C-alpha cells in the first residue's frame, strides 16, 4: 500500500479562486488519508469546521521597530521551515509563485533537499507580476527551483513560457469543483426575494478589480433588461464596486440591481441565476464559470485567457470578444428567451462539469505529481468522473 503523505499548503486564505482551490484540494487530500498542514496568515475562509487530518499553522509577523514594512515573506519562509521540520513534511505545495514559491525555496534551503516543493500558477503571478521587469527574475527563480510546477490552463502555460522563457515541464491541472457541493439547488422561495416569477436573473461574481470589466457587466445588463424582464445580482466586493454603484445610479438601474456582498455558500447563490456574466479582460481559468456550470448555469463571457478551455461556445455558454457588450447582450437575450435552448445548455453544463472538472480526477492528478517528485512508485488510479 502506498504510504500517505504529509503535505504543507500555502495560499492566499481570503477570497479568491486560488485560495478556494487550494483549500478544497487540502480537504479532499485529507479525505484520502493524507495529513494536511495549512501555513498561512489566517485560516482559509473555505476551511470552515473541524476536519480530520487537517492542521493550521498561523504565520506571525515580527514588527521589530527597525523594519519599515513588516517582513511577511521572511516570516512565512521561517514558518514553512519550522512546520516542515517539526511535522516531517514530505511536500510543500504553494499556490502563486510570488511570494509563496520563493518562500518555499528559502524554507527548503534552511532544512535541506529532503523537502520537495510543488508550485501551482494561478494567473496574476504570471499575467500581471511577470510583466514587471523588476520581478521577472524572481518569478523565474521560484519556478526553476520548484520540484514540480502546475498551471490551471494551457493558456497560462503558454503565457508563462512566453513571458519568462521557461522550457522546463509544467503540468496542466485544471481547477475543479466538488460535485458534492456544487449542484443545482432548490432556491424557489429564496428567488422571490430578488425577482418576480416572470423575471430572469443575471449574476456576476468577482473581486471587482478593473480586469473583471464590471462596467461591461452593467452595459450588458442594461441592454438585456430592455428586452427581457430581469434583475442583476452582484456578488463580492472590491475596488471597482463604488464606481459601479455610481454607474448603476446614473443609468437609472438601482431598482433592478442587488448587491449581495461576499457570500460563502456560493452554490446556493449561483443557483438563483439564469445566466452568469464573465466579461473579463484576463482570466487564466475562470473558476466562477466552472462553479456556475456545475450548478447548471451557463456563462456569457469573453474569449479571454483560459475561459475558452472551460466554456464551449454555443454548448455550455457563449463567448464574445473582450468589450463586445452588444454581442454578449445578444447571446444572453437568446438564452433567456429560448427555454429549449436554455435547458439544452444547462444539461451540457452539468455533464461537462461532472465529467471533465470533477474533484476525484483532479485530486488524483495532484497525488500523482506528489509521488513523482518524491520518487515513490504509486498506483494512483485517476477515477472517471460521474
Residue, then its C-alpha position, 0 to 999 in steps of 0.5 A: x500500500x502506498x504510504x500517505x503523505x504529509x503535505x504543507x499548503x500555502x495560499x492566499x486564505x481570503x477570497x479568491x479562486x486560488x485560495x478556494x482551490x487550494x483549500x478544497x484540494x487540502x480537504x479532499x487530500x485529507x479525505x484520502x488519508x493524507x495529513x494536511x498542514x495549512x501555513x498561512x496568515x489566517x485560516x482559509x475562509x473555505x476551511x470552515x469546521x473541524x476536519x480530520x487530518x487537517x492542521x493550521x499553522x498561523x504565520x506571525x509577523x515580527x514588527x521589530x521597530x527597525x523594519x519599515x514594512x513588516x517582513x511577511x515573506x521572511x516570516x512565512x519562509x521561517x514558518x514553512x521551515x519550522x512546520x516542515x521540520x517539526x511535522x516531517x513534511x514530505x511536500x510543500x505545495x504553494x499556490x502563486x509563485x510570488x511570494x509563496x514559491x520563493x518562500x518555499x525555496x528559502x524554507x527548503x534551503x534552511x532544512x535541506x533537499x529532503x523537502x520537495x516543493x510543488x508550485x501551482x500558477x494561478x494567473x496574476x503571478x504570471x499575467x500581471x507580476x511577470x510583466x514587471x521587469x523588476x520581478x521577472x527574475x524572481x518569478x523565474x527563480x521560484x519556478x526553476x527551483x520548484x520540484x514540480x510546477x502546475x498551471x490551471x490552463x494551457x493558456x497560462x502555460x503558454x503565457x508563462x513560457x512566453x513571458x519568462x522563457x521557461x522550457x522546463x515541464x509544467x503540468x496542466x491541472x485544471x481547477x475543479x469543483x466538488x460535485x458534492x457541493x456544487x449542484x443545482x439547488x432548490x432556491x424557489x422561495x429564496x428567488x422571490x426575494x430578488x425577482x418576480x416569477x416572470x423575471x430572469x436573473x443575471x449574476x456576476x461574481x468577482x473581486x471587482x478589480x478593473x480586469x473583471x470589466x464590471x462596467x461591461x457587466x452593467x452595459x450588458x445588463x442594461x441592454x438585456x433588461x430592455x428586452x427581457x424582464x430581469x434583475x442583476x445580482x452582484x456578488x463580492x466586493x472590491x475596488x471597482x464596486x463604488x464606481x459601479x454603484x455610481x454607474x448603476x445610479x446614473x443609468x437609472x438601474x438601482x431598482x433592478x440591481x442587488x448587491x449581495x456582498x461576499x457570500x460563502x455558500x456560493x452554490x446556493x447563490x449561483x443557483x438563483x441565476x439564469x445566466x452568469x456574466x464573465x466579461x473579463x479582460x484576463x482570466x487564466x481559468x475562470x473558476x466562477x464559470x466552472x462553479x456556475x456550470x456545475x450548478x447548471x448555469x451557463x456563462x456569457x463571457x469573453x474569449x479571454x485567457x483560459x475561459x475558452x478551455x472551460x466554456x464551449x461556445x454555443x454548448x455550455x455558454x457563449x463567448x464574445x470578444x473582450x468589450x463586445x457588450x452588444x454581442x454578449x447582450x445578444x447571446x444572453x437575450x437568446x438564452x433567456x428567451x429560448x427555454x429549449x435552448x436554455x435547458x439544452x445548455x444547462x444539461x451540457x453544463x452539468x455533464x461537462x462539469x461532472x465529467x471533465x472538472x470533477x474533484x476525484x480526477x483532479x485530486x488524483x492528478x495532484x497525488x500523482x505529481x506528489x509521488x513523482x517528485x518524491x520518487x515513490x512508485x504509486x498506483x494512483x488510479x485517476x477515477x472517471x468522473x460521474 
